[in-house]
Amino acid sequence: MATKTNSAFMKPMNISDDLAAVVGKGPMPRSEVVKKLWVYIKGKNLQDEKNKRNINADEALKKVFGGKAVVNMFEMTKLVSKHLS
């Protein structure tokens, strides 16, 4: 028997130009977008030293985060959703 995966989570999504500047061109599943987002954040050392839940946005991420300089990881997921269709 095959286990049922969350197909909505795995479905390739279209990615806005602002988000594509960070994670690359889509379409790709939401899970892949989140994975690439973390690679970008860690690669540029944008995670807050004191509070690891906060992301300090660079110029590219500010466009994704609606202009916010700092977002927490829970808010990040919601803001990224606006760039997926």
Phi and psi restraints in degrees (range 20) as a CNS / XPLOR table:
assign (resid 1 and name C) (resid 2 and name N)
       (resid 2 and name CA) (resid 2 and name C) 1.0 -83.0 20.0 2
assign (resid 2 and name N) (resid 2 and name CA)
       (resid 2 and name C) (resid 3 and name N) 1.0 139.1 20.0 2
assign (resid 2 and name C) (resid 3 and name N)
       (resid 3 and name CA) (resid 3 and name C) 1.0 -80.0 20.0 2
assign (resid 3 and name N) (resid 3 and name CA)
       (resid 3 and name C) (resid 4 and name N) 1.0 143.9 20.0 2
assign (resid 3 and name C) (resid 4 and name N)
       (resid 4 and name CA) (resid 4 and name C) 1.0 -82.3 20.0 2
assign (resid 4 and name N) (resid 4 and name CA)
       (resid 4 and name C) (resid 5 and name N) 1.0 119.3 20.0 2
assign (resid 4 and name C) (resid 5 and name N)
       (resid 5 and name CA) (resid 5 and name C) 1.0 -90.8 20.0 2
assign (resid 5 and name N) (resid 5 and name CA)
       (resid 5 and name C) (resid 6 and name N) 1.0 162.2 20.0 2
assign (resid 5 and name C) (resid 6 and name N)
       (resid 6 and name CA) (resid 6 and name C) 1.0 -76.1 20.0 2
assign (resid 6 and name N) (resid 6 and name CA)
       (resid 6 and name C) (resid 7 and name N) 1.0 94.1 20.0 2
assign (resid 6 and name C) (resid 7 and name N)
       (resid 7 and name CA) (resid 7 and name C) 1.0 -64.7 20.0 2
assign (resid 7 and name N) (resid 7 and name CA)
       (resid 7 and name C) (resid 8 and name N) 1.0 -29.7 20.0 2
assign (resid 7 and name C) (resid 8 and name N)
       (resid 8 and name CA) (resid 8 and name C) 1.0 -64.6 20.0 2
assign (resid 8 and name N) (resid 8 and name CA)
       (resid 8 and name C) (resid 9 and name N) 1.0 -37.3 20.0 2
assign (resid 8 and name C) (resid 9 and name N)
       (resid 9 and name CA) (resid 9 and name C) 1.0 -71.7 20.0 2
assign (resid 9 and name N) (resid 9 and name CA)
       (resid 9 and name C) (resid 10 and name N) 1.0 -30.0 20.0 2
assign (resid 9 and name C) (resid 10 and name N)
       (resid 10 and name CA) (resid 10 and name C) 1.0 -93.5 20.0 2
assign (resid 10 and name N) (resid 10 and name CA)
       (resid 10 and name C) (resid 11 and name N) 1.0 -11.5 20.0 2
assign (resid 10 and name C) (resid 11 and name N)
       (resid 11 and name CA) (resid 11 and name C) 1.0 -66.7 20.0 2
assign (resid 11 and name N) (resid 11 and name CA)
       (resid 11 and name C) (resid 12 and name N) 1.0 129.3 20.0 2
assign (resid 11 and name C) (resid 12 and name N)
       (resid 12 and name CA) (resid 12 and name C) 1.0 -61.2 20.0 2
assign (resid 12 and name N) (resid 12 and name CA)
       (resid 12 and name C) (resid 13 and name N) 1.0 133.1 20.0 2
assign (resid 12 and name C) (resid 13 and name N)
       (resid 13 and name CA) (resid 13 and name C) 1.0 -113.6 20.0 2
assign (resid 13 and name N) (resid 13 and name CA)
       (resid 13 and name C) (resid 14 and name N) 1.0 151.7 20.0 2
assign (resid 13 and name C) (resid 14 and name N)
       (resid 14 and name CA) (resid 14 and name C) 1.0 -78.9 20.0 2
assign (resid 14 and name N) (resid 14 and name CA)
       (resid 14 and name C) (resid 15 and name N) 1.0 144.6 20.0 2
assign (resid 14 and name C) (resid 15 and name N)
       (resid 15 and name CA) (resid 15 and name C) 1.0 -117.0 20.0 2
assign (resid 15 and name N) (resid 15 and name CA)
       (resid 15 and name C) (resid 16 and name N) 1.0 133.6 20.0 2
assign (resid 15 and name C) (resid 16 and name N)
       (resid 16 and name CA) (resid 16 and name C) 1.0 -64.7 20.0 2
assign (resid 16 and name N) (resid 16 and name CA)
       (resid 16 and name C) (resid 17 and name N) 1.0 159.7 20.0 2
assign (resid 16 and name C) (resid 17 and name N)
       (resid 17 and name CA) (resid 17 and name C) 1.0 -60.2 20.0 2
assign (resid 17 and name N) (resid 17 and name CA)
       (resid 17 and name C) (resid 18 and name N) 1.0 -39.0 20.0 2
assign (resid 17 and name C) (resid 18 and name N)
       (resid 18 and name CA) (resid 18 and name C) 1.0 -62.7 20.0 2
assign (resid 18 and name N) (resid 18 and name CA)
       (resid 18 and name C) (resid 19 and name N) 1.0 -43.4 20.0 2
assign (resid 18 and name C) (resid 19 and name N)
       (resid 19 and name CA) (resid 19 and name C) 1.0 -71.7 20.0 2
assign (resid 19 and name N) (resid 19 and name CA)
       (resid 19 and name C) (resid 20 and name N) 1.0 -36.7 20.0 2
assign (resid 19 and name C) (resid 20 and name N)
       (resid 20 and name CA) (resid 20 and name C) 1.0 -60.4 20.0 2
assign (resid 20 and name N) (resid 20 and name CA)
       (resid 20 and name C) (resid 21 and name N) 1.0 -30.4 20.0 2
assign (resid 20 and name C) (resid 21 and name N)
       (resid 21 and name CA) (resid 21 and name C) 1.0 -62.9 20.0 2
assign (resid 21 and name N) (resid 21 and name CA)
       (resid 21 and name C) (resid 22 and name N) 1.0 -23.7 20.0 2
assign (resid 21 and name C) (resid 22 and name N)
       (resid 22 and name CA) (resid 22 and name C) 1.0 -97.9 20.0 2
assign (resid 22 and name N) (resid 22 and name CA)
       (resid 22 and name C) (resid 23 and name N) 1.0 -47.4 20.0 2
assign (resid 22 and name C) (resid 23 and name N)
       (resid 23 and name CA) (resid 23 and name C) 1.0 -105.4 20.0 2
assign (resid 23 and name N) (resid 23 and name CA)
       (resid 23 and name C) (resid 24 and name N) 1.0 -7.1 20.0 2
assign (resid 23 and name C) (resid 24 and name N)
       (resid 24 and name CA) (resid 24 and name C) 1.0 98.2 20.0 2
assign (resid 24 and name N) (resid 24 and name CA)
       (resid 24 and name C) (resid 25 and name N) 1.0 168.1 20.0 2
assign (resid 24 and name C) (resid 25 and name N)
       (resid 25 and name CA) (resid 25 and name C) 1.0 -70.6 20.0 2
assign (resid 25 and name N) (resid 25 and name CA)
       (resid 25 and name C) (resid 26 and name N) 1.0 144.1 20.0 2
assign (resid 25 and name C) (resid 26 and name N)
       (resid 26 and name CA) (resid 26 and name C) 1.0 -90.4 20.0 2
assign (resid 26 and name N) (resid 26 and name CA)
       (resid 26 and name C) (resid 27 and name N) 1.0 -161.3 20.0 2
assign (resid 26 and name C) (resid 27 and name N)
       (resid 27 and name CA) (resid 27 and name C) 1.0 -71.6 20.0 2
assign (resid 27 and name N) (resid 27 and name CA)
       (resid 27 and name C) (resid 28 and name N) 1.0 150.1 20.0 2
assign (resid 27 and name C) (resid 28 and name N)
       (resid 28 and name CA) (resid 28 and name C) 1.0 -151.8 20.0 2
assign (resid 28 and name N) (resid 28 and name CA)
       (resid 28 and name C) (resid 29 and name N) 1.0 154.3 20.0 2
assign (resid 28 and name C) (resid 29 and name N)
       (resid 29 and name CA) (resid 29 and name C) 1.0 -65.5 20.0 2
assign (resid 29 and name N) (resid 29 and name CA)
       (resid 29 and name C) (resid 30 and name N) 1.0 153.4 20.0 2
assign (resid 29 and name C) (resid 30 and name N)
       (resid 30 and name CA) (resid 30 and name C) 1.0 -52.8 20.0 2
assign (resid 30 and name N) (resid 30 and name CA)
       (resid 30 and name C) (resid 31 and name N) 1.0 -39.9 20.0 2
assign (resid 30 and name C) (resid 31 and name N)
       (resid 31 and name CA) (resid 31 and name C) 1.0 -60.1 20.0 2
assign (resid 31 and name N) (resid 31 and name CA)
       (resid 31 and name C) (resid 32 and name N) 1.0 -39.7 20.0 2
assign (resid 31 and name C) (resid 32 and name N)
       (resid 32 and name CA) (resid 32 and name C) 1.0 -69.6 20.0 2
assign (resid 32 and name N) (resid 32 and name CA)
       (resid 32 and name C) (resid 33 and name N) 1.0 -39.0 20.0 2
assign (resid 32 and name C) (resid 33 and name N)
       (resid 33 and name CA) (resid 33 and name C) 1.0 -59.3 20.0 2
assign (resid 33 and name N) (resid 33 and name CA)
       (resid 33 and name C) (resid 34 and name N) 1.0 -47.8 20.0 2
assign (resid 33 and name C) (resid 34 and name N)
       (resid 34 and name CA) (resid 34 and name C) 1.0 -63.2 20.0 2
assign (resid 34 and name N) (resid 34 and name CA)
       (resid 34 and name C) (resid 35 and name N) 1.0 -42.3 20.0 2
assign (resid 34 and name C) (resid 35 and name N)
       (resid 35 and name CA) (resid 35 and name C) 1.0 -60.2 20.0 2
assign (resid 35 and name N) (resid 35 and name CA)
       (resid 35 and name C) (resid 36 and name N) 1.0 -47.7 20.0 2
assign (resid 35 and name C) (resid 36 and name N)
       (resid 36 and name CA) (resid 36 and name C) 1.0 -67.9 20.0 2
assign (resid 36 and name N) (resid 36 and name CA)
       (resid 36 and name C) (resid 37 and name N) 1.0 -33.2 20.0 2
assign (resid 36 and name C) (resid 37 and name N)
       (resid 37 and name CA) (resid 37 and name C) 1.0 -61.1 20.0 2
assign (resid 37 and name N) (resid 37 and name CA)
       (resid 37 and name C) (resid 38 and name N) 1.0 -44.6 20.0 2
assign (resid 37 and name C) (resid 38 and name N)
       (resid 38 and name CA) (resid 38 and name C) 1.0 -67.1 20.0 2
assign (resid 38 and name N) (resid 38 and name CA)
       (resid 38 and name C) (resid 39 and name N) 1.0 -36.1 20.0 2
assign (resid 38 and name C) (resid 39 and name N)
       (resid 39 and name CA) (resid 39 and name C) 1.0 -60.4 20.0 2
assign (resid 39 and name N) (resid 39 and name CA)
       (resid 39 and name C) (resid 40 and name N) 1.0 -44.0 20.0 2
assign (resid 39 and name C) (resid 40 and name N)
       (resid 40 and name CA) (resid 40 and name C) 1.0 -62.8 20.0 2
assign (resid 40 and name N) (resid 40 and name CA)
       (resid 40 and name C) (resid 41 and name N) 1.0 -49.0 20.0 2
assign (resid 40 and name C) (resid 41 and name N)
       (resid 41 and name CA) (resid 41 and name C) 1.0 -60.9 20.0 2
assign (resid 41 and name N) (resid 41 and name CA)
       (resid 41 and name C) (resid 42 and name N) 1.0 -47.7 20.0 2
assign (resid 41 and name C) (resid 42 and name N)
       (resid 42 and name CA) (resid 42 and name C) 1.0 -68.9 20.0 2
assign (resid 42 and name N) (resid 42 and name CA)
       (resid 42 and name C) (resid 43 and name N) 1.0 -39.5 20.0 2
assign (resid 42 and name C) (resid 43 and name N)
       (resid 43 and name CA) (resid 43 and name C) 1.0 -62.8 20.0 2
assign (resid 43 and name N) (resid 43 and name CA)
       (resid 43 and name C) (resid 44 and name N) 1.0 -32.5 20.0 2
assign (resid 43 and name C) (resid 44 and name N)
       (resid 44 and name CA) (resid 44 and name C) 1.0 -101.0 20.0 2
assign (resid 44 and name N) (resid 44 and name CA)
       (resid 44 and name C) (resid 45 and name N) 1.0 6.6 20.0 2
assign (resid 44 and name C) (resid 45 and name N)
       (resid 45 and name CA) (resid 45 and name C) 1.0 55.3 20.0 2
assign (resid 45 and name N) (resid 45 and name CA)
       (resid 45 and name C) (resid 46 and name N) 1.0 49.7 20.0 2
assign (resid 45 and name C) (resid 46 and name N)
       (resid 46 and name CA) (resid 46 and name C) 1.0 -96.8 20.0 2
assign (resid 46 and name N) (resid 46 and name CA)
       (resid 46 and name C) (resid 47 and name N) 1.0 -1.4 20.0 2
assign (resid 46 and name C) (resid 47 and name N)
       (resid 47 and name CA) (resid 47 and name C) 1.0 -78.6 20.0 2
assign (resid 47 and name N) (resid 47 and name CA)
       (resid 47 and name C) (resid 48 and name N) 1.0 133.4 20.0 2
assign (resid 47 and name C) (resid 48 and name N)
       (resid 48 and name CA) (resid 48 and name C) 1.0 -62.0 20.0 2
assign (resid 48 and name N) (resid 48 and name CA)
       (resid 48 and name C) (resid 49 and name N) 1.0 131.6 20.0 2
assign (resid 48 and name C) (resid 49 and name N)
       (resid 49 and name CA) (resid 49 and name C) 1.0 -62.0 20.0 2
assign (resid 49 and name N) (resid 49 and name CA)
       (resid 49 and name C) (resid 50 and name N) 1.0 -44.6 20.0 2
assign (resid 49 and name C) (resid 50 and name N)
       (resid 50 and name CA) (resid 50 and name C) 1.0 -80.5 20.0 2
assign (resid 50 and name N) (resid 50 and name CA)
       (resid 50 and name C) (resid 51 and name N) 1.0 -42.8 20.0 2
assign (resid 50 and name C) (resid 51 and name N)
       (resid 51 and name CA) (resid 51 and name C) 1.0 -120.5 20.0 2
assign (resid 51 and name N) (resid 51 and name CA)
       (resid 51 and name C) (resid 52 and name N) 1.0 97.3 20.0 2
assign (resid 51 and name C) (resid 52 and name N)
       (resid 52 and name CA) (resid 52 and name C) 1.0 -61.2 20.0 2
assign (resid 52 and name N) (resid 52 and name CA)
       (resid 52 and name C) (resid 53 and name N) 1.0 -16.6 20.0 2
assign (resid 52 and name C) (resid 53 and name N)
       (resid 53 and name CA) (resid 53 and name C) 1.0 -77.4 20.0 2
assign (resid 53 and name N) (resid 53 and name CA)
       (resid 53 and name C) (resid 54 and name N) 1.0 -14.7 20.0 2
assign (resid 53 and name C) (resid 54 and name N)
       (resid 54 and name CA) (resid 54 and name C) 1.0 -95.6 20.0 2
assign (resid 54 and name N) (resid 54 and name CA)
       (resid 54 and name C) (resid 55 and name N) 1.0 140.7 20.0 2
assign (resid 54 and name C) (resid 55 and name N)
       (resid 55 and name CA) (resid 55 and name C) 1.0 -111.8 20.0 2
assign (resid 55 and name N) (resid 55 and name CA)
       (resid 55 and name C) (resid 56 and name N) 1.0 126.2 20.0 2
assign (resid 55 and name C) (resid 56 and name N)
       (resid 56 and name CA) (resid 56 and name C) 1.0 -91.4 20.0 2
assign (resid 56 and name N) (resid 56 and name CA)
       (resid 56 and name C) (resid 57 and name N) 1.0 109.1 20.0 2
assign (resid 56 and name C) (resid 57 and name N)
       (resid 57 and name CA) (resid 57 and name C) 1.0 -74.4 20.0 2
assign (resid 57 and name N) (resid 57 and name CA)
       (resid 57 and name C) (resid 58 and name N) 1.0 136.9 20.0 2
assign (resid 57 and name C) (resid 58 and name N)
       (resid 58 and name CA) (resid 58 and name C) 1.0 -88.4 20.0 2
assign (resid 58 and name N) (resid 58 and name CA)
       (resid 58 and name C) (resid 59 and name N) 1.0 -174.2 20.0 2
assign (resid 58 and name C) (resid 59 and name N)
       (resid 59 and name CA) (resid 59 and name C) 1.0 -58.7 20.0 2
assign (resid 59 and name N) (resid 59 and name CA)
       (resid 59 and name C) (resid 60 and name N) 1.0 -43.0 20.0 2
assign (resid 59 and name C) (resid 60 and name N)
       (resid 60 and name CA) (resid 60 and name C) 1.0 -64.3 20.0 2
assign (resid 60 and name N) (resid 60 and name CA)
       (resid 60 and name C) (resid 61 and name N) 1.0 -41.8 20.0 2
assign (resid 60 and name C) (resid 61 and name N)
       (resid 61 and name CA) (resid 61 and name C) 1.0 -72.4 20.0 2
assign (resid 61 and name N) (resid 61 and name CA)
       (resid 61 and name C) (resid 62 and name N) 1.0 -31.4 20.0 2
assign (resid 61 and name C) (resid 62 and name N)
       (resid 62 and name CA) (resid 62 and name C) 1.0 -57.8 20.0 2
assign (resid 62 and name N) (resid 62 and name CA)
       (resid 62 and name C) (resid 63 and name N) 1.0 -37.0 20.0 2
assign (resid 62 and name C) (resid 63 and name N)
       (resid 63 and name CA) (resid 63 and name C) 1.0 -64.5 20.0 2
assign (resid 63 and name N) (resid 63 and name CA)
       (resid 63 and name C) (resid 64 and name N) 1.0 -37.1 20.0 2
assign (resid 63 and name C) (resid 64 and name N)
       (resid 64 and name CA) (resid 64 and name C) 1.0 -73.2 20.0 2
assign (resid 64 and name N) (resid 64 and name CA)
       (resid 64 and name C) (resid 65 and name N) 1.0 -36.9 20.0 2
assign (resid 64 and name C) (resid 65 and name N)
       (resid 65 and name CA) (resid 65 and name C) 1.0 -89.7 20.0 2
assign (resid 65 and name N) (resid 65 and name CA)
       (resid 65 and name C) (resid 66 and name N) 1.0 17.9 20.0 2
assign (resid 65 and name C) (resid 66 and name N)
       (resid 66 and name CA) (resid 66 and name C) 1.0 64.6 20.0 2
assign (resid 66 and name N) (resid 66 and name CA)
       (resid 66 and name C) (resid 67 and name N) 1.0 33.4 20.0 2
assign (resid 66 and name C) (resid 67 and name N)
       (resid 67 and name CA) (resid 67 and name C) 1.0 88.1 20.0 2
assign (resid 67 and name N) (resid 67 and name CA)
       (resid 67 and name C) (resid 68 and name N) 1.0 -3.5 20.0 2
assign (resid 67 and name C) (resid 68 and name N)
       (resid 68 and name CA) (resid 68 and name C) 1.0 -75.6 20.0 2
assign (resid 68 and name N) (resid 68 and name CA)
       (resid 68 and name C) (resid 69 and name N) 1.0 139.1 20.0 2
assign (resid 68 and name C) (resid 69 and name N)
       (resid 69 and name CA) (resid 69 and name C) 1.0 -82.4 20.0 2
assign (resid 69 and name N) (resid 69 and name CA)
       (resid 69 and name C) (resid 70 and name N) 1.0 -31.6 20.0 2
assign (resid 69 and name C) (resid 70 and name N)
       (resid 70 and name CA) (resid 70 and name C) 1.0 -134.7 20.0 2
assign (resid 70 and name N) (resid 70 and name CA)
       (resid 70 and name C) (resid 71 and name N) 1.0 129.8 20.0 2
assign (resid 70 and name C) (resid 71 and name N)
       (resid 71 and name CA) (resid 71 and name C) 1.0 -134.2 20.0 2
assign (resid 71 and name N) (resid 71 and name CA)
       (resid 71 and name C) (resid 72 and name N) 1.0 152.6 20.0 2
assign (resid 71 and name C) (resid 72 and name N)
       (resid 72 and name CA) (resid 72 and name C) 1.0 -88.9 20.0 2
assign (resid 72 and name N) (resid 72 and name CA)
       (resid 72 and name C) (resid 73 and name N) 1.0 163.8 20.0 2
assign (resid 72 and name C) (resid 73 and name N)
       (resid 73 and name CA) (resid 73 and name C) 1.0 -63.8 20.0 2
assign (resid 73 and name N) (resid 73 and name CA)
       (resid 73 and name C) (resid 74 and name N) 1.0 -25.6 20.0 2
assign (resid 73 and name C) (resid 74 and name N)
       (resid 74 and name CA) (resid 74 and name C) 1.0 -74.5 20.0 2
assign (resid 74 and name N) (resid 74 and name CA)
       (resid 74 and name C) (resid 75 and name N) 1.0 -40.3 20.0 2
assign (resid 74 and name C) (resid 75 and name N)
       (resid 75 and name CA) (resid 75 and name C) 1.0 -66.7 20.0 2
assign (resid 75 and name N) (resid 75 and name CA)
       (resid 75 and name C) (resid 76 and name N) 1.0 -37.1 20.0 2
assign (resid 75 and name C) (resid 76 and name N)
       (resid 76 and name CA) (resid 76 and name C) 1.0 -55.4 20.0 2
assign (resid 76 and name N) (resid 76 and name CA)
       (resid 76 and name C) (resid 77 and name N) 1.0 -46.1 20.0 2
assign (resid 76 and name C) (resid 77 and name N)
       (resid 77 and name CA) (resid 77 and name C) 1.0 -58.4 20.0 2
assign (resid 77 and name N) (resid 77 and name CA)
       (resid 77 and name C) (resid 78 and name N) 1.0 -42.9 20.0 2
assign (resid 77 and name C) (resid 78 and name N)
       (resid 78 and name CA) (resid 78 and name C) 1.0 -66.0 20.0 2
assign (resid 78 and name N) (resid 78 and name CA)
       (resid 78 and name C) (resid 79 and name N) 1.0 -43.4 20.0 2
assign (resid 78 and name C) (resid 79 and name N)
       (resid 79 and name CA) (resid 79 and name C) 1.0 -67.1 20.0 2
assign (resid 79 and name N) (resid 79 and name CA)
       (resid 79 and name C) (resid 80 and name N) 1.0 -37.2 20.0 2
assign (resid 79 and name C) (resid 80 and name N)
       (resid 80 and name CA) (resid 80 and name C) 1.0 -67.0 20.0 2
assign (resid 80 and name N) (resid 80 and name CA)
       (resid 80 and name C) (resid 81 and name N) 1.0 -34.0 20.0 2
assign (resid 80 and name C) (resid 81 and name N)
       (resid 81 and name CA) (resid 81 and name C) 1.0 -56.0 20.0 2
assign (resid 81 and name N) (resid 81 and name CA)
       (resid 81 and name C) (resid 82 and name N) 1.0 -32.9 20.0 2
assign (resid 81 and name C) (resid 82 and name N)
       (resid 82 and name CA) (resid 82 and name C) 1.0 -66.0 20.0 2
assign (resid 82 and name N) (resid 82 and name CA)
       (resid 82 and name C) (resid 83 and name N) 1.0 -18.0 20.0 2
assign (resid 82 and name C) (resid 83 and name N)
       (resid 83 and name CA) (resid 83 and name C) 1.0 -98.8 20.0 2
assign (resid 83 and name N) (resid 83 and name CA)
       (resid 83 and name C) (resid 84 and name N) 1.0 5.0 20.0 2
assign (resid 83 and name C) (resid 84 and name N)
       (resid 84 and name CA) (resid 84 and name C) 1.0 -114.0 20.0 2
assign (resid 84 and name N) (resid 84 and name CA)
       (resid 84 and name C) (resid 85 and name N) 1.0 139.7 20.0 2
